[in-house]
Amino acid sequence: MHIKDKNGNILCLIVRKHEMSEGKVFYTEDDQEFQFASFRLQKDEVIDRHYHFQNTREIKHTSEAIIVYEGKLQLDIYDLSKEFIQSEILVGGDVAILSSGGHALKLLEKSYFIEVKQGPYNEDTDKERF
């Protein structure tokens, strides 16, 4: 599920555990700053050994991934004007990719989740609370 602003820009991508397909599924476009894929593979399948070349990239926004292992969270999504767009409930196995705009989290029950974002990161210059 893509959550977009009024101009059609993607603010958030939510992938529900129960919606993850068999095989390798890439949910983001190749030109997006943050890439996300899910893998639901069979026993003895192999992902060939590989490494990623060093590349210089220009990153305009700090993207984040929220990976919920267990619990229940409310994710509030805002556009770049800090206007509320919508709320979504995330539960164990769900992933939210936050690519633009703002967000807030409210824990609806005890939860275990991981946040992943690009670095380097400086809270004084990379974040504004509103």
C-alpha positions in Angstrom: 0.0 0.0 0.0 1.4 3.4 -1.0 0.4 6.4 0.9 0.8 9.6 -1.2 0.4 13.3 -0.8 -2.1 15.3 -2.8 0.4 15.6 -5.6 0.9 11.9 -5.9 4.4 11.8 -4.2 5.0 8.7 -2.2 5.2 9.4 1.5 5.1 5.8 2.8 5.0 2.2 1.6 3.4 -0.3 3.9 3.9 -4.0 3.3 1.8 -6.4 5.4 3.2 -9.7 6.4 0.2 -11.6 5.1 0.5 -9.8 1.7 4.1 -10.7 1.0 4.3 -12.9 -2.1 6.3 -16.0 -2.8 9.8 -15.4 -4.2 11.7 -12.2 -4.5 9.5 -9.1 -4.6 11.0 -5.6 -5.0 8.5 -3.0 -3.7 10.5 0.1 -4.6 11.5 1.5 -8.0 15.2 1.3 -9.0 15.6 5.1 -8.9 14.3 5.5 -5.3 16.8 6.5 -2.7 15.8 3.6 -0.4 15.3 0.1 -1.6 13.0 -2.5 -0.1 12.3 -6.1 -1.1 10.8 -9.2 0.6 12.0 -12.7 0.1 9.8 -15.7 0.7 11.9 -18.6 -0.6 11.9 -22.3 -0.4 14.4 -24.6 1.3 17.7 -25.0 -0.6 17.1 -21.9 -2.8 20.3 -19.8 -3.0 21.0 -16.1 -3.3 24.4 -16.1 -5.1 27.2 -14.6 -3.2 27.8 -11.0 -4.1 29.0 -7.7 -2.9 27.9 -4.1 -3.7 30.3 -1.7 -5.4 31.1 1.5 -3.7 29.1 4.2 -5.3 28.6 7.9 -4.6 24.9 8.7 -4.3 23.0 11.9 -3.7 20.4 11.4 -1.0 17.8 14.2 -0.6 15.7 12.7 2.2 16.4 10.5 5.1 14.2 7.4 4.5 13.3 5.0 7.3 12.1 1.5 7.6 10.0 0.4 10.6 10.0 -3.4 10.9 7.5 -4.6 13.5 8.4 -7.9 15.1 5.6 -8.0 17.6 3.1 -5.7 19.1 0.8 -3.1 17.7 1.6 0.5 16.6 -0.3 3.4 15.2 1.7 5.2 12.4 0.6 8.7 11.6 1.7 10.0 8.2 2.1 13.7 7.3 3.1 15.4 4.1 6.0 17.9 3.6 3.7 20.7 4.7 3.2 18.9 8.0 -0.4 18.3 7.2 -1.9 15.0 8.5 -2.6 12.5 5.7 -3.7 9.3 7.4 -3.1 6.7 10.2 -2.3 3.0 9.7 -2.0 0.3 12.3 1.1 -1.9 12.1 1.3 -5.3 13.7 4.0 -8.1 13.9 5.4 -8.8 10.5 4.4 -5.5 8.9 7.0 -3.1 7.4 6.6 0.7 6.8 9.0 2.5 4.5 8.9 6.2 5.2 10.4 8.0 2.2 9.1 11.6 2.5 7.0 13.9 4.8 6.7 13.4 8.5 5.5 10.7 10.8 4.7 9.8 14.4 4.3 6.5 16.2 2.0 5.6 19.1 2.4 2.3 20.7 -1.0 0.6 21.2 0.5 -2.3 23.1 4.0 -3.4 24.2 5.9 -3.7 20.9 9.2 -4.8 19.5 10.3 -3.1 16.3 13.4 -2.0 14.5 14.1 1.3 12.7 16.6 1.4 9.8 17.6 4.6 8.1 20.5 6.0 6.0 23.4 7.5 7.6 25.4 9.3 8.7 22.7 10.8 10.9 22.7 14.0 13.0 19.6 14.5 15.1 20.3 18.2 15.4 20.3 18.8 11.6 18.3 15.8 10.2 15.1 16.0 12.2 12.4 18.6 13.1 9.7 17.9 15.7 6.4 19.5 15.0 
